[in-house]
């Protein structure tokens, strides 16, 4: 059987970031909401959502929060999954405040992108 979860790699412009734990992502598809009438569902409304990727990084000694996070403004970020897929985020920017949790050296990480695609 092939792996469907577990190990991930997070790469910014060809440089590996120290991803840890659980990551979430969205390709930014449409968000549909049911429109209800007096007799039941009438259909749906639809609005766009942004592509994003979020999780935690390790705050290593060589990690520079300003350069390695705040300067993510128009970058390509790749999330490689254990199942063989790669999620490519284009024109991505850092979408956070760089909060560090000192107990395990965790840094909150979230990027939002203009576009994302799934590669196999």
DOKE-292407 format. One record per atom (N, C-alpha, C): atom name; x, y, z. Coordinates in nm, 4 decimals, padded with zeros to 6 digits. Example, Ala and Ser with C-alpha at 12.3 -4.5 7.8 and 13.67 -1.06 7.14 Angstrom:
DOKE-292407
+------+----------+----------+----------+
| atom |        x |        y |        z |
+------+----------+----------+----------+
|    N |  01.3190 | -00.5690 |  00.7800 |
|   CA |  01.2300 | -00.4500 |  00.7800 |
|    C |  01.3200 | -00.3300 |  00.7800 |
|    N |  01.2850 | -00.2250 |  00.7080 |
|   CA |  01.3670 | -00.1060 |  00.7140 |
|    C |  01.2900 |  00.0030 |  00.7870 |
+------+----------+----------+----------+
END
This chain:
DOKE-292407
+------+----------+----------+----------+
| atom |        x |        y |        z |
+------+----------+----------+----------+
|    N |  00.0838 | -00.1183 |  00.0000 |
|   CA |  00.0000 |  00.0000 |  00.0000 |
|    C |  00.0879 |  00.1242 |  00.0000 |
|    N |  00.0401 |  00.2271 | -00.0642 |
|   CA |  00.1131 |  00.3541 | -00.0721 |
|    C |  00.0736 |  00.4451 |  00.0441 |
|    N |  00.1643 |  00.5326 |  00.0827 |
|   CA |  00.1364 |  00.6301 |  00.1887 |
|    C |  00.0331 |  00.7304 |  00.1407 |
|    N | -00.0587 |  00.7657 |  00.2279 |
|   CA | -00.1576 |  00.8685 |  00.1954 |
|    C | -00.1451 |  00.9890 |  00.2868 |
|    N | -00.0643 |  00.9803 |  00.3885 |
|   CA | -00.0455 |  01.0914 |  00.4813 |
|    C |  00.0865 |  01.0758 |  00.5539 |
|    N |  00.1196 |  01.1764 |  00.6313 |
|   CA |  00.2424 |  01.1713 |  00.7096 |
|    C |  00.3414 |  01.2766 |  00.6674 |
|    N |  00.4578 |  01.2339 |  00.6274 |
|   CA |  00.5705 |  01.3221 |  00.5968 |
|    C |  00.5361 |  01.4253 |  00.4884 |
|    N |  00.5772 |  01.5498 |  00.5115 |
|   CA |  00.5596 |  01.6558 |  00.4124 |
|    C |  00.6912 |  01.7311 |  00.3954 |
|    N |  00.7049 |  01.8004 |  00.2853 |
|   CA |  00.8150 |  01.8941 |  00.2618 |
|    C |  00.7518 |  02.0271 |  00.2216 |
|    N |  00.8070 |  02.1353 |  00.2726 |
|   CA |  00.7601 |  02.2693 |  00.2390 |
|    C |  00.8788 |  02.3447 |  00.1807 |
|    N |  00.8638 |  02.3946 |  00.0583 |
|   CA |  00.9748 |  02.4558 | -00.0130 |
|    C |  00.9358 |  02.5965 | -00.0575 |
|    N |  01.0230 |  02.6925 | -00.0276 |
|   CA |  01.0026 |  02.8318 | -00.0700 |
|    C |  01.1109 |  02.8675 | -00.1704 |
|    N |  01.0721 |  02.8938 | -00.2928 |
|   CA |  01.1675 |  02.9317 | -00.3976 |
|    C |  01.2883 |  02.8388 | -00.4006 |
|    N |  01.2643 |  02.7084 | -00.3874 |
|   CA |  01.3709 |  02.6093 | -00.3952 |
|    C |  01.4420 |  02.5794 | -00.2645 |
|    N |  01.4097 |  02.6494 | -00.1562 |
|   CA |  01.4754 |  02.6297 | -00.0261 |
|    C |  01.3772 |  02.5636 |  00.0695 |
|    N |  01.4211 |  02.4539 |  00.1312 |
|   CA |  01.3335 |  02.3790 |  00.2214 |
|    C |  01.3149 |  02.4529 |  00.3535 |
|    N |  01.1884 |  02.4657 |  00.3943 |
|   CA |  01.1545 |  02.5214 |  00.5248 |
|    C |  01.1338 |  02.4055 |  00.6222 |
|    N |  01.1525 |  02.4289 |  00.7501 |
|   CA |  01.1393 |  02.3240 |  00.8510 |
|    C |  00.9941 |  02.3091 |  00.8963 |
|    N |  00.9166 |  02.2431 |  00.8128 |
|   CA |  00.7753 |  02.2185 |  00.8440 |
|    C |  00.7654 |  02.1090 |  00.9496 |
|    N |  00.6636 |  02.1221 |  01.0361 |
|   CA |  00.6412 |  02.0192 |  01.1369 |
|    C |  00.4929 |  02.0067 |  01.1653 |
|    N |  00.4531 |  01.8924 |  01.2149 |
|   CA |  00.3142 |  01.8737 |  01.2541 |
|    C |  00.2197 |  01.8625 |  01.1366 |
|    N |  00.0991 |  01.9096 |  01.1592 |
|   CA | -00.0093 |  01.8982 |  01.0620 |
|    C | -00.0211 |  02.0277 |  00.9822 |
|    N | -00.0292 |  02.0157 |  00.8522 |
|   CA | -00.0524 |  02.1303 |  00.7646 |
|    C | -00.1900 |  02.1175 |  00.7004 |
|    N | -00.2520 |  02.2310 |  00.6736 |
|   CA | -00.3788 |  02.2375 |  00.6013 |
|    C | -00.3582 |  02.3243 |  00.4786 |
|    N | -00.4335 |  02.2960 |  00.3737 |
|   CA | -00.4259 |  02.3802 |  00.2549 |
|    C | -00.5589 |  02.3780 |  00.1816 |
|    N | -00.5767 |  02.4779 |  00.0964 |
|   CA | -00.6933 |  02.4857 |  00.0092 |
|    C | -00.6467 |  02.5376 | -00.1257 |
|    N | -00.7019 |  02.4832 | -00.2315 |
|   CA | -00.6694 |  02.5308 | -00.3657 |
|    C | -00.7456 |  02.6574 | -00.4020 |
|    N | -00.8371 |  02.6989 | -00.3138 |
|   CA | -00.9093 |  02.8237 | -00.3374 |
|    C | -01.0267 |  02.8108 | -00.4315 |
|    N | -01.0984 |  02.7032 | -00.4239 |
|   CA | -01.2160 |  02.6838 | -00.5083 |
|    C | -01.3327 |  02.7694 | -00.4642 |
|    N | -01.4458 |  02.7524 | -00.5296 |
|   CA | -01.5625 |  02.8326 | -00.4938 |
|    C | -01.6247 |  02.7881 | -00.3616 |
|    N | -01.6808 |  02.8832 | -00.2892 |
|   CA | -01.7581 |  02.8527 | -00.1695 |
|    C | -01.9052 |  02.8674 | -00.2059 |
|    N | -01.9782 |  02.7594 | -00.1937 |
|   CA | -02.1202 |  02.7613 | -00.2284 |
|    C | -02.2040 |  02.7571 | -00.1018 |
|    N | -02.3080 |  02.8390 | -00.0999 |
|   CA | -02.4006 |  02.8459 |  00.0129 |
|    C | -02.5422 |  02.8256 | -00.0399 |
|    N | -02.6145 |  02.7382 |  00.0240 |
|   CA | -02.7518 |  02.7110 | -00.0170 |
|    C | -02.8406 |  02.8324 |  00.0088 |
|    N | -02.9217 |  02.8670 | -00.0903 |
|   CA | -03.0202 |  02.9743 | -00.0770 |
|    C | -03.1550 |  02.9074 | -00.0500 |
|    N | -03.2135 |  02.9387 |  00.0658 |
|   CA | -03.3395 |  02.8771 |  00.1060 |
|    C | -03.4566 |  02.9708 |  00.0772 |
|    N | -03.5626 |  02.9128 |  00.0246 |
|   CA | -03.6884 |  02.9844 |  00.0052 |
|    C | -03.7919 |  02.9288 |  00.1020 |
|    N | -03.9147 |  02.9755 |  00.0911 |
|   CA | -04.0222 |  02.9284 |  00.1794 |
|    C | -04.0569 |  02.7817 |  00.1583 |
|    N | -04.0272 |  02.7298 |  00.0395 |
|   CA | -04.0615 |  02.5905 |  00.0109 |
|    C | -03.9409 |  02.4976 |  00.0120 |
|    N | -03.8241 |  02.5498 |  00.0506 |
|   CA | -03.7031 |  02.4669 |  00.0542 |
|    C | -03.5892 |  02.5295 | -00.0244 |
|    N | -03.4897 |  02.4504 | -00.0573 |
|   CA | -03.3737 |  02.5040 | -00.1289 |
|    C | -03.4103 |  02.5576 | -00.2668 |
|    N | -03.3648 |  02.6789 | -00.2964 |
|   CA | -03.3902 |  02.7426 | -00.4258 |
|    C | -03.2703 |  02.7299 | -00.5195 |
|    N | -03.1565 |  02.6970 | -00.4638 |
|   CA | -03.0319 |  02.6916 | -00.5404 |
|    C | -02.9178 |  02.7302 | -00.4479 |
|    N | -02.8178 |  02.7964 | -00.5040 |
|   CA | -02.7034 |  02.8355 | -00.4215 |
|    C | -02.6435 |  02.9665 | -00.4703 |
|    N | -02.5703 |  03.0308 | -00.3798 |
|   CA | -02.4882 |  03.1456 | -00.4171 |
|    C | -02.3431 |  03.0990 | -00.4139 |
|    N | -02.2595 |  03.1704 | -00.4850 |
|   CA | -02.1200 |  03.1272 | -00.4955 |
|    C | -02.0283 |  03.2476 | -00.4870 |
|    N | -01.9183 |  03.2320 | -00.4122 |
|   CA | -01.8165 |  03.3367 | -00.4070 |
|    C | -01.6790 |  03.2704 | -00.4065 |
|    N | -01.5778 |  03.3396 | -00.4559 |
|   CA | -01.4437 |  03.2812 | -00.4599 |
|    C | -01.3798 |  03.2775 | -00.3207 |
|    N | -01.2861 |  03.1862 | -00.3026 |
|   CA | -01.2044 |  03.1818 | -00.1812 |
|    C | -01.0578 |  03.1829 | -00.2224 |
|    N | -00.9722 |  03.2240 | -00.1324 |
|   CA | -00.8289 |  03.2315 | -00.1604 |
|    C | -00.7610 |  03.0980 | -00.1328 |
|    N | -00.6619 |  03.0670 | -00.2124 |
|   CA | -00.5773 |  02.9507 | -00.1872 |
|    C | -00.4885 |  02.9817 | -00.0669 |
|    N | -00.4653 |  02.8817 |  00.0189 |
|   CA | -00.3787 |  02.9043 |  00.1349 |
|    C | -00.3117 |  02.7746 |  00.1783 |
|    N | -00.2106 |  02.7902 |  00.2616 |
|   CA | -00.1396 |  02.6786 |  00.3236 |
|    C | -00.1026 |  02.7246 |  00.4640 |
|    N | -00.1288 |  02.6392 |  00.5650 |
|   CA | -00.0947 |  02.6793 |  00.7013 |
|    C | -00.0514 |  02.5602 |  00.7846 |
|    N |  00.0331 |  02.5894 |  00.8825 |
|   CA |  00.0844 |  02.4891 |  00.9742 |
|    C |  00.1861 |  02.5530 |  01.0664 |
|    N |  00.2897 |  02.4780 |  01.1010 |
|   CA |  00.3936 |  02.5305 |  01.1893 |
|    C |  00.5317 |  02.4985 |  01.1342 |
|    N |  00.6241 |  02.5898 |  01.1620 |
|   CA |  00.7655 |  02.5719 |  01.1288 |
|    C |  00.8452 |  02.5639 |  01.2582 |
|    N |  00.9678 |  02.5121 |  01.2474 |
|   CA |  01.0588 |  02.5102 |  01.3612 |
|    C |  01.1442 |  02.6360 |  01.3595 |
|    N |  01.1571 |  02.7007 |  01.4749 |
|   CA |  01.2399 |  02.8206 |  01.4885 |
|    C |  01.3841 |  02.7796 |  01.5172 |
|    N |  01.4575 |  02.7453 |  01.4113 |
|   CA |  01.5986 |  02.7084 |  01.4241 |
|    C |  01.6840 |  02.8349 |  01.4382 |
|    N |  01.8057 |  02.8187 |  01.4868 |
|   CA |  01.8957 |  02.9328 |  01.5084 |
|    C |  01.9161 |  03.0139 |  01.3807 |
|    N |  01.9290 |  02.9471 |  01.2673 |
|   CA |  01.9553 |  03.0170 |  01.1409 |
|    C |  01.8289 |  03.0753 |  01.0770 |
|    N |  01.7117 |  03.0487 |  01.1347 |
|   CA |  01.5866 |  03.0988 |  01.0793 |
|    C |  01.5692 |  03.2454 |  01.1155 |
|    N |  01.5493 |  03.3297 |  01.0158 |
|   CA |  01.5313 |  03.4741 |  01.0345 |
|    C |  01.3851 |  03.5068 |  01.0055 |
|    N |  01.3092 |  03.5378 |  01.1089 |
|   CA |  01.1650 |  03.5594 |  01.0922 |
|    C |  01.1372 |  03.6702 |  00.9909 |
|    N |  01.2149 |  03.7766 |  00.9940 |
|   CA |  01.1904 |  03.8865 |  00.8999 |
|    C |  01.2189 |  03.8419 |  00.7572 |
|    N |  01.3369 |  03.7847 |  00.7330 |
|   CA |  01.3731 |  03.7425 |  00.5966 |
|    C |  01.2955 |  03.6207 |  00.5498 |
|    N |  01.2780 |  03.5224 |  00.6382 |
|   CA |  01.2210 |  03.3946 |  00.5970 |
|    C |  01.0684 |  03.3885 |  00.6036 |
|    N |  01.0057 |  03.4848 |  00.6709 |
|   CA |  00.8589 |  03.4897 |  00.6742 |
|    C |  00.8052 |  03.6196 |  00.6177 |
|    N |  00.8401 |  03.7309 |  00.6824 |
|   CA |  00.7820 |  03.8596 |  00.6439 |
|    C |  00.8134 |  03.8968 |  00.4996 |
|    N |  00.9255 |  03.8472 |  00.4469 |
|   CA |  00.9632 |  03.8811 |  00.3099 |
|    C |  00.8988 |  03.7910 |  00.2048 |
|    N |  00.8136 |  03.6975 |  00.2477 |
|   CA |  00.7355 |  03.6193 |  00.1514 |
|    C |  00.6244 |  03.7115 |  00.1013 |
|    N |  00.6424 |  03.7628 | -00.0205 |
|   CA |  00.5480 |  03.8606 | -00.0740 |
|    C |  00.4971 |  03.8258 | -00.2128 |
|    N |  00.5743 |  03.7574 | -00.2918 |
|   CA |  00.5347 |  03.7209 | -00.4282 |
|    C |  00.6113 |  03.5952 | -00.4667 |
|    N |  00.6030 |  03.4932 | -00.3805 |
|   CA |  00.6870 |  03.3753 | -00.3917 |
|    C |  00.6098 |  03.2537 | -00.4415 |
|    N |  00.6860 |  03.1530 | -00.4789 |
|   CA |  00.6303 |  03.0217 | -00.5102 |
|    C |  00.6594 |  02.9306 | -00.3919 |
|    N |  00.5542 |  02.8710 | -00.3380 |
|   CA |  00.5647 |  02.7784 | -00.2252 |
|    C |  00.5127 |  02.6436 | -00.2729 |
|    N |  00.5880 |  02.5371 | -00.2430 |
|   CA |  00.5468 |  02.4019 | -00.2818 |
|    C |  00.5324 |  02.3178 | -00.1562 |
|    N |  00.4195 |  02.2524 | -00.1431 |
|   CA |  00.3930 |  02.1589 | -00.0347 |
|    C |  00.3923 |  02.0196 | -00.0958 |
|    N |  00.4934 |  01.9376 | -00.0620 |
|   CA |  00.5028 |  01.8016 | -00.1141 |
|    C |  00.4449 |  01.7060 | -00.0115 |
|    N |  00.3501 |  01.6228 | -00.0540 |
|   CA |  00.2780 |  01.5338 |  00.0353 |
|    C |  00.3284 |  01.3899 |  00.0241 |
|    N |  00.3037 |  01.3103 |  00.1258 |
|   CA |  00.3461 |  01.1706 |  00.1289 |
|    C |  00.2800 |  01.0873 |  00.0202 |
|    N |  00.1632 |  01.1301 | -00.0287 |
|   CA |  00.0913 |  01.0536 | -00.1306 |
|    C |  00.1417 |  01.0791 | -00.2721 |
|    N |  00.2488 |  01.1587 | -00.2859 |
|   CA |  00.3075 |  01.1856 | -00.4167 |
|    C |  00.2599 |  01.3137 | -00.4828 |
|    N |  00.1617 |  01.3808 | -00.4249 |
|   CA |  00.1136 |  01.5072 | -00.4810 |
|    C |  00.2024 |  01.6229 | -00.4359 |
|    N |  00.2106 |  01.7230 | -00.5204 |
|   CA |  00.2731 |  01.8506 | -00.4841 |
|    C |  00.1692 |  01.9593 | -00.5061 |
|    N |  00.1534 |  02.0456 | -00.4067 |
|   CA |  00.0614 |  02.1584 | -00.4172 |
|    C |  00.1477 |  02.2828 | -00.4389 |
|    N |  00.1279 |  02.3503 | -00.5507 |
|   CA |  00.2094 |  02.4656 | -00.5874 |
|    C |  00.1268 |  02.5919 | -00.5685 |
|    N |  00.1768 |  02.6827 | -00.4846 |
|   CA |  00.1129 |  02.8119 | -00.4573 |
|    C |  00.1944 |  02.9188 | -00.5286 |
|    N |  00.1302 |  02.9928 | -00.6174 |
|   CA |  00.2008 |  03.0959 | -00.6952 |
|    C |  00.1597 |  03.2349 | -00.6479 |
|    N |  00.2570 |  03.3265 | -00.6546 |
|   CA |  00.2338 |  03.4646 | -00.6115 |
|    C |  00.1820 |  03.4660 | -00.4678 |
|    N |  00.2508 |  03.3927 | -00.3809 |
|   CA |  00.2084 |  03.3771 | -00.2413 |
|    C |  00.2706 |  03.4842 | -00.1521 |
|    N |  00.1979 |  03.5174 | -00.0456 |
|   CA |  00.2493 |  03.6108 |  00.0538 |
|    C |  00.2254 |  03.5536 |  00.1922 |
|    N |  00.3128 |  03.5934 |  00.2874 |
|   CA |  00.2960 |  03.5520 |  00.4258 |
|    C |  00.1756 |  03.6240 |  00.4835 |
|    N |  00.0906 |  03.5498 |  00.5489 |
|   CA | -00.0367 |  03.6012 |  00.5988 |
|    C | -00.0432 |  03.5727 |  00.7490 |
|    N |  00.0392 |  03.6412 |  00.8259 |
|   CA |  00.0433 |  03.6152 |  00.9698 |
|    C |  00.1249 |  03.7183 |  01.0439 |
|    N |  00.1553 |  03.6861 |  01.1699 |
|   CA |  00.2269 |  03.7804 |  01.2560 |
|    C |  00.3585 |  03.7254 |  01.3091 |
|    N |  00.3967 |  03.6050 |  01.2721 |
|   CA |  00.5248 |  03.5492 |  01.3154 |
|    C |  00.5295 |  03.5132 |  01.4623 |
|    N |  00.4183 |  03.4679 |  01.5191 |
|   CA |  00.4141 |  03.4299 |  01.6603 |
|    C |  00.4990 |  03.3049 |  01.6815 |
|    N |  00.5882 |  03.3110 |  01.7819 |
|   CA |  00.6743 |  03.1985 |  01.8166 |
|    C |  00.6315 |  03.1437 |  01.9518 |
|    N |  00.6180 |  03.0119 |  01.9597 |
|   CA |  00.5888 |  02.9450 |  02.0863 |
|    C |  00.7180 |  02.8781 |  02.1311 |
|    N |  00.7708 |  02.9222 |  02.2457 |
|   CA |  00.9047 |  02.8817 |  02.2869 |
|    C |  00.9157 |  02.7405 |  02.3419 |
|    N |  00.8049 |  02.6788 |  02.3829 |
|   CA |  00.8159 |  02.5454 |  02.4425 |
|    C |  00.8728 |  02.4424 |  02.3457 |
|    N |  00.8363 |  02.4485 |  02.2180 |
|   CA |  00.8909 |  02.3570 |  02.1180 |
|    C |  00.9466 |  02.4307 |  01.9968 |
|    N |  00.9613 |  02.5626 |  02.0081 |
|   CA |  01.0158 |  02.6404 |  01.8975 |
|    C |  00.9251 |  02.6444 |  01.7762 |
|    N |  00.7952 |  02.6516 |  01.7983 |
|   CA |  00.6977 |  02.6551 |  01.6895 |
|    C |  00.6742 |  02.7977 |  01.6409 |
|    N |  00.6657 |  02.8131 |  01.5099 |
|   CA |  00.6287 |  02.9411 |  01.4493 |
|    C |  00.5043 |  02.9167 |  01.3662 |
|    N |  00.3996 |  02.9941 |  01.3913 |
|   CA |  00.2792 |  02.9834 |  01.3095 |
|    C |  00.3107 |  03.0263 |  01.1673 |
|    N |  00.2663 |  02.9480 |  01.0708 |
|   CA |  00.2944 |  02.9737 |  00.9304 |
|    C |  00.1641 |  02.9719 |  00.8523 |
|    N |  00.1394 |  03.0759 |  00.7760 |
|   CA |  00.0244 |  03.0780 |  00.6850 |
|    C |  00.0594 |  03.1656 |  00.5658 |
|    N |  00.0414 |  03.1097 |  00.4485 |
|   CA |  00.0546 |  03.1890 |  00.3265 |
|    C | -00.0790 |  03.1865 |  00.2538 |
|    N | -00.1047 |  03.2935 |  00.1826 |
|   CA | -00.2192 |  03.3022 |  00.0931 |
|    C | -00.1620 |  03.3278 | -00.0454 |
|    N | -00.2271 |  03.2747 | -00.1479 |
|   CA | -00.1732 |  03.2853 | -00.2832 |
|    C | -00.2813 |  03.3262 | -00.3823 |
|    N | -00.2369 |  03.3872 | -00.4911 |
|   CA | -00.3316 |  03.4239 | -00.5974 |
|    C | -00.3809 |  03.3004 | -00.6698 |
|    N | -00.2977 |  03.1957 | -00.6752 |
|   CA | -00.3369 |  03.0733 | -00.7451 |
|    C | -00.2651 |  02.9534 | -00.6833 |
|    N | -00.3298 |  02.8378 | -00.6912 |
|   CA | -00.2702 |  02.7131 | -00.6448 |
|    C | -00.3134 |  02.6014 | -00.7380 |
|    N | -00.2253 |  02.5030 | -00.7535 |
|   CA | -00.2588 |  02.3883 | -00.8378 |
|    C | -00.2006 |  02.2621 | -00.7781 |
|    N | -00.2608 |  02.1502 | -00.8139 |
|   CA | -00.2185 |  02.0198 | -00.7639 |
|    C | -00.1445 |  01.9478 | -00.8749 |
|    N | -00.0229 |  01.9010 | -00.8446 |
|   CA |  00.0586 |  01.8287 | -00.9421 |
|    C |  00.0739 |  01.6851 | -00.8940 |
|    N |  00.0761 |  01.5919 | -00.9868 |
|   CA |  00.0953 |  01.4495 | -00.9510 |
|    C |  00.2174 |  01.3947 | -01.0169 |
+------+----------+----------+----------+
END
